[in-house]
């Protein structure tokens, strides 16, 4: 008989160190600073919201409609393994 709670469905992704560079833009810097200061449960929601719909007001708001260029570039870099 196992101990503890059962394993939740899905996959776990560990995101390594992330360096902001000036060419990444100020919106990404603000997002990363807010992400660093957020509670662990809030970080997960912020990352999912950013990937789903943009970097604006991710601390409390849900996903935004549409996708801006900075978010597109962020997703492309993540998918290409540049981070």
Helices and strands as residue ranges (DSSP letters): G 22-24, H 26-37, H 40-53, H 69-79
